[in-house]
Amino acid sequence: MRGTLARLLTVFALVAATAAVPTAAHAIGDNGSCKRLYGINDAWAQACGDYWSVGGGRYDGWVRIDINNRYVQASFDGIVYNLYGPGAYGTEQFVSARTYYVRVCYYSNGTGCGAWW
């Protein structure tokens, strides 16, 4: 039983680690362009953004969530965190990021999510 539990926990940790890191995301909008992001069921958000190179493979920029009916997550250089909850909106700036993505999720724990943008 202990061996089975240890194997299950190891598999769960590997799946969670790979799910947290964006692999094939589209770039955040350029010059303030916008996109509607979707999760499962009725989860969606309207996102706009822009970014520019600051050298050394790093970028500054911003993303604005105009409308959101579930949860919006952000990934800053691979660190994933909840950005906004249901009904919340605003602008998030990022500085000197190698990667920065946003996505909409149905649940606050990062499940039921759409693709990274």
Salt bridges, closest charged atoms under 4 A:
ASP66 OD1 - ARG64 NE 2.59
ASP77 OD2 - ARG58 NH1 3.63
